[in-house]
Amino acid sequence: MLPQASTLAKNFDILFNNIFWFSLISFALVIGAMIYFAIRYHRTRRDPFKTPYITGHHLMEISVSVGLLIVVMVIFVWGWVDYKKLLKAPSDSLEIQVLAKQWFWEFQYPEGRKLTNELVVPLNQPVKLIMTSSDVIHSFFVPNFRVKQDVVPGQYTTLWFTATQLGEHSILCAEFCGTGHSKMLGMVKVVNAEEFQQWKKTTPSIPAVSKNPQEWGKELFSQKMCNTCHAITTQKLVGPGLFGIFGKEVELEGGKKVARDENYIRESLMQPQAKVVKGFPPAMPTFQGTLTDEEVNALIVYIKNLK
Amino acid sequence: MSHANYLEEGGFWSWFTTRDHKRIGVMYLLTNLIFLAIGGIFAILIRVELFSPGPLFSADVYNKFFTFHGAIMIFMFIIPVIPAALGNFFLPILIGAKDVAFPRLNLASYYIFVGGALLAALALVTGGVDTGWTFYTPYSIRTQTSVILVTLGVFVMGFSSILTGLNFMVTVHKLRAPGMTFHRMPLFVWAIYATAIIQVLATPVIGITTLLLVMERVLGIGFFDPQLGGDPILFQHFFWFYSHPAVYIMILPAMGIISEVITVFSRKHIFGYKAIAYSSLAIAFISFLVWGHHMFVSGESQWANFLFSLLTMLVAIPTAIKIFNWTATMYKGSIHLQTPMLYALSFIFLFTIGGLTGLFLAALSVDVHLHDTYFVVAHFHYVMMGGTVMGFLAGLHYWWPKMFGRMYPEILGKISWFFIFVGFNVTFLPQFYLGKLGMPRRYHEYAQNFTFLNQVSTVGSWLINVGFLLMFAYLIYSLFKGKKAENNPWGAKTLEWQLPSPPTMHNFDETPQVIEGPYQYGVLKS
């Protein structure tokens, strides 16, 4: 059996088992009847020319339909309620950026620490992963946690969990991504809160990018001349001021409303004309090909923290 | 008798220009069986690789194996085999017609199919293709393998499917014999009719999708690759908008066969004729509205997931009605367990498992864990092989005497059935458990703890193989040495059994007058 190593795993197991028992009973009834009929009414026992003329029975058909409809609706609602829990990360989650590449996982912590194929998280602490891919579609899958989410290039998807069991839990890639697909393996390492603090102290906040993403984002913000058009206060320049905008809704040209989340900021950098805020000219150039994925991530972290 | 039968009239070359629906059906059957054999070889190779956790073939070679297995079995065997082979042969006869509405178009659709299939098969010798049969972007845009050949092949074969569907729809509407009202049509005809609607409406979408993919690869137009400004999820929507209804293109005709075989071998009127007929149409309709259930973890919006999960649950109702009615048909019958009936009962057995495991996958939270694991692999093999292939084999044995005028050897038929049925369960039951334990699909290597279940599965694939080899051998043998078939060896009531075995070129010397439904067995109540 699979260990239940997250707060979400139990929900899955309960619903899975319920559907399993319902299926087993239905299967036994149908196949039991079929086998019984095949033996009881076998041609050696029944004259082929004296079978009764039965053409159907509406009440039975309707009862079967309605009965099954009720059961599948229960399964549907149950699945939906549990699924909602998978979507909503608690607000105190530890946020970690995930970049999937052919064929490994890169995890970047808020302070800039970067790990490959190893995700160290504290026990009983909600963790939210903000994931994107630098090449093809991958899928982040931890069987022991019963969570899975496709990781798509060009956009962000998220996934959260709270680990409830110390130790190591496999990370697999579930979406076929080429030659190394079955070797794109990682490990979630769940440690005590104290150990986690210890680990943070002993593991340097890493040279790979060499920068804390927030500071790097700040540098980029002036390097790439973002500050020409966007103030980091609420002041309007050519474009909107960016202070405190993250996560808030805004009205667009045309009247639609949109939440300014990671995907919105990324899209605004890559395809600035796609969603223009009401009252502003569509003046921003695209940064497609100018900014790397890491740089976009850093800018997002910077904008997120303007508050 | 004045006329020679359809197999003997004219010389060898006359087959290539024939407009006779029976001959075209036989040519499709032969072509599809060849692709079944090729697809089967790849299946065996996949299972051989997975016998041990480590590599035997290289990852790239293995990735090509499962891509070819999937693409060949889906596009060149399961989709065409029942409608285009058995449907072509029997649909006109079952409604008392002398041919389909557009015989030339029928021959054209065969050649288009062969052309498309050869185009796709060309990829076998030009380095293969490694995307999986689903061609997900952006992988399919960036891989160095022959994606263009295969997708163009799928595009071309799509036309064949559309033309066949169109032909069958017009045939059913326009060529029914006097007295053959819609409600006197055999249920196989209803099933092929419902299938034809899906073929005509859904297939153009896969055509456009594969064409867009080719344009993106060749011309660099950014539809699906984010690097070119495209959206990879859009491809999945387009792909499944066809490929989900296509699942019903595969299963509905098999359900039609089961309705025929169960009644004949139970000597009972079908239980709930209208419920079965209309549930085919209901399934065809709902099939267009559930494609998003393939994408629950793709990042699709939660409300799309809500709706797709809800609608998917509804598919259970018409499906369960059919299973209930087939089982009820056996009640107080006189049941003859010949090979076709054994396959029909296997269909009910395996398809019920396939359907019930669909409930797990339709439930959103449960699908999150099971998606893209071996649970899904097992589920669709129970539906597609346990369902469609068992239905096809039931139909093949049931109609073999009519098609070729020879009986297949009954005892060998039963032995071969035993190997296929047992082998199937040995192969695929363990895969449900592998999936629940978290083994992803399309895995070239796997963790040590999955070894035992994988080995059981591989042994099962050998059993299936033995069954199929035996079947191919005795079917070929029976063509030459089989016992001559009577006109109506099963004592069935539908029109094809009133013709000689095999039928003459023009089916009916006189147009039949239909005065009653197709399942008038048993003692009539006063």
HADDOCK unambig.tbl for C-alpha pairs under 7 A between the chains (distance, minus, plus):
assign (segid A and resid 2 and name CA) (segid B and resid 437 and name CA) 6.12 0.50 0.50
assign (segid A and resid 12 and name CA) (segid B and resid 365 and name CA) 6.68 0.50 0.50
assign (segid A and resid 12 and name CA) (segid B and resid 366 and name CA) 5.83 0.50 0.50
assign (segid A and resid 16 and name CA) (segid B and resid 360 and name CA) 6.89 0.50 0.50
assign (segid A and resid 16 and name CA) (segid B and resid 366 and name CA) 6.51 0.50 0.50
assign (segid A and resid 19 and name CA) (segid B and resid 360 and name CA) 6.68 0.50 0.50
assign (segid A and resid 23 and name CA) (segid B and resid 356 and name CA) 5.77 0.50 0.50
assign (segid A and resid 27 and name CA) (segid B and resid 352 and name CA) 6.75 0.50 0.50
assign (segid A and resid 31 and name CA) (segid B and resid 349 and name CA) 6.35 0.50 0.50
assign (segid A and resid 34 and name CA) (segid B and resid 327 and name CA) 5.71 0.50 0.50
assign (segid A and resid 37 and name CA) (segid B and resid 330 and name CA) 6.17 0.50 0.50
assign (segid A and resid 37 and name CA) (segid B and resid 331 and name CA) 5.95 0.50 0.50
assign (segid A and resid 38 and name CA) (segid B and resid 335 and name CA) 6.08 0.50 0.50
assign (segid A and resid 41 and name CA) (segid B and resid 332 and name CA) 5.87 0.50 0.50
assign (segid A and resid 41 and name CA) (segid B and resid 333 and name CA) 5.84 0.50 0.50
assign (segid A and resid 41 and name CA) (segid B and resid 334 and name CA) 5.43 0.50 0.50
assign (segid A and resid 41 and name CA) (segid B and resid 335 and name CA) 5.84 0.50 0.50
assign (segid A and resid 42 and name CA) (segid B and resid 334 and name CA) 5.58 0.50 0.50
assign (segid A and resid 42 and name CA) (segid B and resid 335 and name CA) 4.51 0.50 0.50
assign (segid A and resid 42 and name CA) (segid B and resid 336 and name CA) 6.36 0.50 0.50
assign (segid A and resid 43 and name CA) (segid B and resid 334 and name CA) 4.67 0.50 0.50
assign (segid A and resid 43 and name CA) (segid B and resid 335 and name CA) 4.91 0.50 0.50
assign (segid A and resid 43 and name CA) (segid B and resid 336 and name CA) 5.50 0.50 0.50
assign (segid A and resid 46 and name CA) (segid B and resid 334 and name CA) 5.15 0.50 0.50
assign (segid A and resid 47 and name CA) (segid B and resid 334 and name CA) 6.45 0.50 0.50
assign (segid A and resid 48 and name CA) (segid B and resid 267 and name CA) 6.31 0.50 0.50
assign (segid A and resid 48 and name CA) (segid B and resid 334 and name CA) 5.13 0.50 0.50
assign (segid A and resid 49 and name CA) (segid B and resid 522 and name CA) 5.82 0.50 0.50
assign (segid A and resid 50 and name CA) (segid B and resid 522 and name CA) 5.52 0.50 0.50
assign (segid A and resid 50 and name CA) (segid B and resid 523 and name CA) 5.63 0.50 0.50
assign (segid A and resid 51 and name CA) (segid B and resid 267 and name CA) 6.89 0.50 0.50
assign (segid A and resid 51 and name CA) (segid B and resid 268 and name CA) 6.50 0.50 0.50
assign (segid A and resid 51 and name CA) (segid B and resid 332 and name CA) 6.52 0.50 0.50
assign (segid A and resid 51 and name CA) (segid B and resid 333 and name CA) 5.50 0.50 0.50
assign (segid A and resid 51 and name CA) (segid B and resid 334 and name CA) 6.62 0.50 0.50
assign (segid A and resid 51 and name CA) (segid B and resid 522 and name CA) 4.46 0.50 0.50
assign (segid A and resid 51 and name CA) (segid B and resid 523 and name CA) 5.98 0.50 0.50
assign (segid A and resid 52 and name CA) (segid B and resid 332 and name CA) 6.96 0.50 0.50
assign (segid A and resid 52 and name CA) (segid B and resid 522 and name CA) 5.32 0.50 0.50
assign (segid A and resid 52 and name CA) (segid B and resid 523 and name CA) 5.38 0.50 0.50
assign (segid A and resid 53 and name CA) (segid B and resid 268 and name CA) 6.83 0.50 0.50
assign (segid A and resid 53 and name CA) (segid B and resid 269 and name CA) 6.41 0.50 0.50
assign (segid A and resid 53 and name CA) (segid B and resid 521 and name CA) 6.97 0.50 0.50
assign (segid A and resid 53 and name CA) (segid B and resid 522 and name CA) 5.32 0.50 0.50
assign (segid A and resid 53 and name CA) (segid B and resid 523 and name CA) 5.61 0.50 0.50
assign (segid A and resid 53 and name CA) (segid B and resid 524 and name CA) 5.41 0.50 0.50
assign (segid A and resid 53 and name CA) (segid B and resid 525 and name CA) 6.36 0.50 0.50
assign (segid A and resid 54 and name CA) (segid B and resid 269 and name CA) 6.32 0.50 0.50
assign (segid A and resid 54 and name CA) (segid B and resid 271 and name CA) 6.79 0.50 0.50
assign (segid A and resid 55 and name CA) (segid B and resid 269 and name CA) 5.86 0.50 0.50
assign (segid A and resid 55 and name CA) (segid B and resid 270 and name CA) 6.15 0.50 0.50
assign (segid A and resid 55 and name CA) (segid B and resid 271 and name CA) 4.94 0.50 0.50
assign (segid A and resid 55 and name CA) (segid B and resid 272 and name CA) 5.90 0.50 0.50
assign (segid A and resid 56 and name CA) (segid B and resid 271 and name CA) 4.40 0.50 0.50
assign (segid A and resid 56 and name CA) (segid B and resid 272 and name CA) 4.28 0.50 0.50
assign (segid A and resid 57 and name CA) (segid B and resid 272 and name CA) 6.79 0.50 0.50
assign (segid A and resid 61 and name CA) (segid B and resid 321 and name CA) 6.61 0.50 0.50
assign (segid A and resid 65 and name CA) (segid B and resid 317 and name CA) 5.70 0.50 0.50
assign (segid A and resid 65 and name CA) (segid B and resid 321 and name CA) 6.82 0.50 0.50
assign (segid A and resid 68 and name CA) (segid B and resid 317 and name CA) 6.75 0.50 0.50
assign (segid A and resid 69 and name CA) (segid B and resid 317 and name CA) 6.67 0.50 0.50
assign (segid A and resid 72 and name CA) (segid B and resid 313 and name CA) 5.94 0.50 0.50
assign (segid A and resid 75 and name CA) (segid B and resid 363 and name CA) 6.41 0.50 0.50
assign (segid A and resid 76 and name CA) (segid B and resid 309 and name CA) 6.83 0.50 0.50
assign (segid A and resid 76 and name CA) (segid B and resid 310 and name CA) 6.26 0.50 0.50
assign (segid A and resid 76 and name CA) (segid B and resid 363 and name CA) 5.52 0.50 0.50
assign (segid A and resid 79 and name CA) (segid B and resid 363 and name CA) 4.76 0.50 0.50
assign (segid A and resid 79 and name CA) (segid B and resid 364 and name CA) 4.94 0.50 0.50
assign (segid A and resid 79 and name CA) (segid B and resid 365 and name CA) 4.97 0.50 0.50
assign (segid A and resid 79 and name CA) (segid B and resid 366 and name CA) 6.71 0.50 0.50
assign (segid A and resid 80 and name CA) (segid B and resid 306 and name CA) 6.86 0.50 0.50
assign (segid A and resid 80 and name CA) (segid B and resid 364 and name CA) 5.80 0.50 0.50
assign (segid A and resid 80 and name CA) (segid B and resid 365 and name CA) 6.63 0.50 0.50
assign (segid A and resid 82 and name CA) (segid B and resid 365 and name CA) 5.64 0.50 0.50
assign (segid A and resid 83 and name CA) (segid B and resid 364 and name CA) 5.91 0.50 0.50
assign (segid A and resid 83 and name CA) (segid B and resid 365 and name CA) 4.47 0.50 0.50
assign (segid A and resid 136 and name CA) (segid B and resid 138 and name CA) 5.46 0.50 0.50
assign (segid A and resid 136 and name CA) (segid B and resid 139 and name CA) 5.40 0.50 0.50
assign (segid A and resid 143 and name CA) (segid B and resid 369 and name CA) 6.86 0.50 0.50
assign (segid A and resid 143 and name CA) (segid B and resid 438 and name CA) 5.28 0.50 0.50
assign (segid A and resid 146 and name CA) (segid B and resid 369 and name CA) 5.01 0.50 0.50
assign (segid A and resid 147 and name CA) (segid B and resid 368 and name CA) 6.30 0.50 0.50
assign (segid A and resid 147 and name CA) (segid B and resid 369 and name CA) 5.74 0.50 0.50
assign (segid A and resid 148 and name CA) (segid B and resid 297 and name CA) 6.92 0.50 0.50
assign (segid A and resid 148 and name CA) (segid B and resid 368 and name CA) 5.75 0.50 0.50
assign (segid A and resid 148 and name CA) (segid B and resid 369 and name CA) 6.12 0.50 0.50
assign (segid A and resid 149 and name CA) (segid B and resid 297 and name CA) 5.17 0.50 0.50
assign (segid A and resid 149 and name CA) (segid B and resid 298 and name CA) 6.70 0.50 0.50
assign (segid A and resid 150 and name CA) (segid B and resid 297 and name CA) 5.77 0.50 0.50
assign (segid A and resid 150 and name CA) (segid B and resid 298 and name CA) 5.02 0.50 0.50
assign (segid A and resid 150 and name CA) (segid B and resid 299 and name CA) 6.64 0.50 0.50
assign (segid A and resid 153 and name CA) (segid B and resid 226 and name CA) 6.54 0.50 0.50
assign (segid A and resid 154 and name CA) (segid B and resid 226 and name CA) 5.41 0.50 0.50
assign (segid A and resid 157 and name CA) (segid B and resid 299 and name CA) 6.20 0.50 0.50
assign (segid A and resid 174 and name CA) (segid B and resid 372 and name CA) 5.84 0.50 0.50
assign (segid A and resid 174 and name CA) (segid B and resid 440 and name CA) 5.38 0.50 0.50
assign (segid A and resid 175 and name CA) (segid B and resid 372 and name CA) 6.74 0.50 0.50
assign (segid A and resid 176 and name CA) (segid B and resid 442 and name CA) 6.44 0.50 0.50
assign (segid A and resid 177 and name CA) (segid B and resid 139 and name CA) 6.69 0.50 0.50
assign (segid A and resid 179 and name CA) (segid B and resid 59 and name CA) 5.56 0.50 0.50
assign (segid A and resid 179 and name CA) (segid B and resid 60 and name CA) 5.59 0.50 0.50
assign (segid A and resid 181 and name CA) (segid B and resid 443 and name CA) 6.97 0.50 0.50
assign (segid A and resid 182 and name CA) (segid B and resid 443 and name CA) 5.03 0.50 0.50
assign (segid A and resid 182 and name CA) (segid B and resid 444 and name CA) 5.85 0.50 0.50
assign (segid A and resid 182 and name CA) (segid B and resid 445 and name CA) 5.85 0.50 0.50
